[in-house]
Amino acid sequence: MSEIVTYESRGRVGLITLNRPEARNAVNGALAEGLEAAVDRLEADDEAWIGVLRANTEGQSNPVFCAGADLKALNDGSSGASTKRGGFAGFVYRERRKPVIAAIDGLATAGGLEITLACDLVVATTRSSFGLAEVKRNLIAGAGGLFRLPRAIGQAAAMEAILTGDPIPAERAYQLGLVSRLVAPGEAEAEAFRLAEKIAENAPLAVWASRRVVLAAAYEDDDTLKALTDEEFAPLLTSEDLKEGLTAFIEKRQPNWKGR
């Protein structure tokens, strides 16, 4: 039996794959535990400085990145879809240092969109779409979608998507700012890797610190954000990578980052 979530390291990129295509990568207990474990591996992997999250859609006539919670498992009480540390899918509230890029080639709906919104960047194909369809099942998007989608695309567009339950096409999602890069079908993973490798050219400590402040900017006041920026900046000033970055600039060469 294949792993329900897989992890592999490719250079500076950790690749995480949702691997339940026969169930449209719906989240049950095993997938939630597997995704949490994969993020643990990414965080502990000294060689990987950034993650890419993709989904296996093999055999699907209409590709689905993730259909959200496994409603059959929830209905019969056989499996939960959350973990204590990570919340839904073991991911949406998981604290981590390293950025994760979602590579979407298909439908990301309900909890699938909430997983996407918990990522730091989104690369999607033109055949992708994004929705919170919970109202069609007398549910609400309880894993962050109700507040993260308005932050990502604005209140008016988010309110319409949430109250109608209708999906947002990829082109519209790109225009609204949910999607960072829009590519042809089948190209999401490759483009996400290119973006990840571009980010990994930079000093990892600075990338991780910058990410933390940018995420906090959505809900903290300026004074709190200034204090957080100072907190994140201080360790950089005594790091090996700062000296390497300055030396490389003076010597007109590419830096050799160590992440320390």
C-alpha positions as CSV (number, residue, x, y, z in Angstrom):
1,M,0.0,0.0,0.0
2,S,1.4,3.4,-1.0
3,E,1.9,6.2,1.5
4,I,-1.1,8.5,1.7
5,V,1.3,11.6,1.9
6,T,4.8,11.4,0.6
7,Y,7.9,13.6,1.2
8,E,11.1,13.8,-0.8
9,S,14.0,16.3,-0.9
10,R,15.1,17.7,-4.3
11,G,18.0,20.0,-3.7
12,R,16.8,22.9,-1.6
13,V,13.1,22.0,-2.1
14,G,11.1,19.6,-0.1
15,L,8.3,18.0,-2.2
16,I,5.1,17.0,-0.3
17,T,2.5,15.0,-2.2
18,L,-1.1,14.3,-1.3
19,N,-1.5,10.8,-2.5
20,R,-5.1,9.7,-2.3
21,P,-6.3,10.2,-5.8
22,E,-9.0,7.6,-5.7
23,A,-10.8,9.7,-3.1
24,R,-10.0,13.1,-4.8
25,N,-7.4,13.6,-2.1
26,A,-10.1,14.1,0.5
27,V,-8.8,14.5,4.1
28,N,-9.3,11.7,6.5
29,G,-7.3,11.0,9.7
30,A,-4.5,9.2,7.9
31,L,-4.0,12.0,5.4
32,A,-4.0,14.6,8.2
33,E,-1.4,12.7,10.2
34,G,0.6,12.1,7.0
35,L,0.6,15.8,6.0
36,E,1.6,16.8,9.5
37,A,4.5,14.3,9.5
38,A,5.6,15.5,6.0
39,V,5.8,19.1,7.3
40,D,7.7,17.9,10.3
41,R,10.2,16.3,7.9
42,L,10.4,19.6,5.8
43,E,11.1,21.6,9.0
44,A,13.8,19.1,10.1
45,D,15.4,18.8,6.7
46,D,18.5,21.0,6.8
47,E,19.0,20.7,3.1
48,A,15.5,21.9,2.2
49,W,14.7,25.6,2.7
50,I,11.3,25.7,1.1
51,G,8.4,23.3,0.4
52,V,6.2,22.6,-2.6
53,L,2.8,21.0,-1.9
54,R,1.2,19.1,-4.8
55,A,-1.5,16.4,-5.2
56,N,-1.5,13.1,-7.2
57,T,-4.5,13.3,-9.6
58,E,-3.7,10.2,-11.5
59,G,-6.8,8.5,-12.9
60,Q,-9.1,11.4,-12.3
61,S,-11.2,12.6,-15.3
62,N,-11.5,16.0,-13.7
63,P,-8.4,16.7,-11.6
64,V,-8.9,17.5,-8.0
65,F,-6.1,18.9,-5.8
66,C,-8.2,18.3,-2.7
67,A,-11.9,17.9,-2.2
68,G,-11.8,18.9,1.5
69,A,-12.8,16.7,4.4
70,D,-13.7,13.1,3.7
71,L,-17.5,13.5,4.3
72,K,-18.1,9.7,4.2
73,A,-15.6,9.3,7.1
74,L,-17.0,12.2,9.0
75,N,-20.6,11.0,8.5
76,D,-19.9,7.5,9.8
77,G,-17.5,8.7,12.5
78,S,-14.7,6.4,11.3
79,S,-12.1,9.1,11.0
80,G,-11.3,12.7,12.0
81,A,-9.6,15.1,9.7
82,S,-7.5,17.2,12.1
83,T,-4.5,16.9,14.4
84,K,-3.9,18.6,17.7
85,R,-0.9,20.6,16.4
86,G,-1.9,21.3,12.8
87,G,-5.7,21.6,12.9
88,F,-7.5,20.5,9.8
89,A,-5.4,18.3,7.5
90,G,-2.6,18.6,10.1
91,F,-1.6,21.7,8.2
92,V,-3.9,24.8,8.3
93,Y,-2.7,26.0,11.7
94,R,0.6,24.3,11.7
95,E,3.4,26.6,12.9
96,R,6.5,26.4,10.6
97,R,9.5,28.5,9.6
98,K,9.8,27.4,6.0
99,P,7.5,28.7,3.2
100,V,5.3,26.3,1.3
101,I,4.2,26.8,-2.3
102,A,1.0,25.1,-3.4
103,A,1.0,23.6,-6.9
104,I,-2.6,23.4,-8.0
105,D,-3.7,21.6,-11.2
106,G,-7.5,21.1,-10.7
107,L,-10.1,21.8,-8.2
108,A,-9.3,23.0,-4.6
109,T,-12.6,23.1,-2.8
110,A,-13.8,23.4,0.8
111,G,-10.9,22.1,3.0
112,G,-8.8,21.9,-0.1
113,L,-9.0,25.6,-0.5
114,E,-8.3,26.1,3.2
115,I,-5.1,24.0,2.8
116,T,-4.2,26.2,-0.2
117,L,-4.9,29.4,1.8
118,A,-2.5,28.1,4.5
119,C,0.3,28.0,2.0
120,D,2.5,31.0,1.4
121,L,2.3,31.2,-2.4
122,V,0.0,29.5,-5.0
123,V,0.9,28.4,-8.5
124,A,-2.1,27.2,-10.5
125,T,-3.1,26.0,-13.9
126,T,-5.8,27.5,-16.1
127,R,-8.0,24.5,-15.5
128,S,-7.9,25.0,-11.7
129,S,-10.7,26.5,-9.6
130,F,-11.1,27.4,-5.9
131,G,-14.2,27.2,-3.8
132,L,-15.7,27.1,-0.4
133,A,-18.9,25.0,-1.0
134,E,-19.7,24.3,2.7
135,V,-23.0,26.2,2.7
136,K,-24.3,23.7,0.2
137,R,-24.0,21.0,2.9
138,N,-25.2,23.1,5.9
139,L,-21.5,23.5,7.0
140,I,-19.2,26.5,7.2
141,A,-15.5,26.8,6.2
142,G,-14.2,26.3,9.8
143,A,-10.6,25.7,9.0
144,G,-9.6,29.3,8.2
145,G,-11.4,29.9,4.9
146,L,-13.9,32.4,6.3
147,F,-11.1,34.8,7.3
148,R,-8.2,33.9,5.1
149,L,-10.1,34.1,1.8
150,P,-11.2,37.7,2.4
151,R,-7.6,38.6,3.3
152,A,-6.4,37.0,0.0
153,I,-9.0,38.4,-2.4
154,G,-11.0,41.1,-0.6
155,Q,-14.2,41.0,1.3
156,A,-16.7,41.5,-1.6
157,A,-15.3,38.7,-3.8
158,A,-14.8,36.4,-0.8
159,M,-18.3,37.0,0.5
160,E,-19.8,36.1,-2.9
161,A,-17.8,32.9,-3.2
162,I,-18.6,31.9,0.4
163,L,-22.3,32.6,0.4
164,T,-23.0,31.1,-3.1
165,G,-20.6,28.2,-2.6
166,D,-19.6,28.6,-6.3
167,P,-15.9,28.1,-7.3
168,I,-13.7,30.9,-8.5
169,P,-12.0,30.1,-11.9
170,A,-8.2,30.2,-12.0
171,E,-8.0,33.3,-14.1
172,R,-10.3,35.2,-11.8
173,A,-8.3,33.9,-8.8
174,Y,-5.1,35.2,-10.4
175,Q,-6.7,38.6,-11.0
176,L,-7.8,38.8,-7.4
177,G,-4.4,37.9,-6.1
178,L,-5.0,34.4,-4.7
179,V,-2.8,32.9,-7.3
180,S,0.8,34.1,-7.8
181,R,1.5,32.4,-11.1
182,L,-0.9,31.1,-13.7
183,V,0.3,28.4,-16.1
184,A,-0.9,25.8,-18.6
185,P,-2.5,22.5,-17.5
186,G,0.2,20.1,-16.3
187,E,2.7,22.8,-15.6
188,A,2.0,23.8,-12.0
189,E,4.5,21.6,-10.3
190,A,7.4,22.6,-12.6
191,E,6.6,26.3,-12.2
192,A,6.3,25.9,-8.5
193,F,9.7,24.4,-8.4
194,R,11.1,27.2,-10.5
195,L,9.7,29.7,-8.1
196,A,10.9,27.7,-5.1
197,E,14.4,27.5,-6.5
198,K,14.4,31.3,-7.2
199,I,13.5,31.9,-3.5
200,A,16.1,29.4,-2.4
201,E,18.8,31.5,-4.0
202,N,18.3,34.0,-1.2
203,A,19.5,33.8,2.4
204,P,17.1,31.3,4.1
205,L,17.2,33.0,7.5
206,A,16.1,36.3,5.9
207,V,13.4,34.5,3.9
208,W,12.0,32.8,7.0
209,A,12.1,36.0,9.1
210,S,10.5,38.1,6.3
211,R,7.7,35.5,5.9
212,R,6.8,35.7,9.6
213,V,6.4,39.5,9.5
214,V,4.4,39.5,6.3
215,L,2.0,36.9,7.7
216,A,1.5,38.9,10.9
217,A,0.9,42.1,8.8
218,A,-2.7,40.9,8.1
219,Y,-3.8,41.2,11.7
220,E,-1.3,43.1,13.8
221,D,-0.9,46.9,14.4
222,D,2.1,48.8,13.3
223,D,3.7,48.9,16.7
224,T,3.4,45.1,17.1
225,L,4.8,44.6,13.6
226,K,7.8,46.9,14.3
227,A,8.6,44.9,17.4
228,L,8.3,41.7,15.5
229,T,10.5,43.0,12.7
230,D,13.1,44.0,15.2
231,E,12.9,40.6,16.9
232,E,13.4,38.8,13.6
233,F,16.1,41.2,12.4
234,A,18.4,40.9,15.5
235,P,19.6,37.3,14.9
236,L,20.4,38.0,11.3
237,L,23.0,40.6,12.4
238,T,25.1,38.0,14.2
239,S,24.6,35.1,11.7
240,E,27.3,33.5,9.5
241,D,25.1,34.2,6.5
242,L,25.2,38.0,7.0
243,K,29.0,38.0,6.8
244,E,28.8,35.7,3.8
245,G,26.3,37.9,2.0
246,L,28.4,41.1,2.5
247,T,31.6,39.3,1.5
248,A,30.0,37.9,-1.6
249,F,28.7,41.4,-2.5
250,I,32.2,42.9,-2.1
251,E,33.8,40.1,-4.1
252,K,31.1,40.2,-6.8
253,R,30.1,36.6,-6.5
254,Q,27.1,34.5,-5.6
255,P,26.8,33.8,-1.9
256,N,27.1,30.4,-0.4
257,W,24.3,30.4,2.1
258,K,24.5,28.0,5.1
259,G,21.2,28.8,6.9
260,R,23.0,29.8,10.1
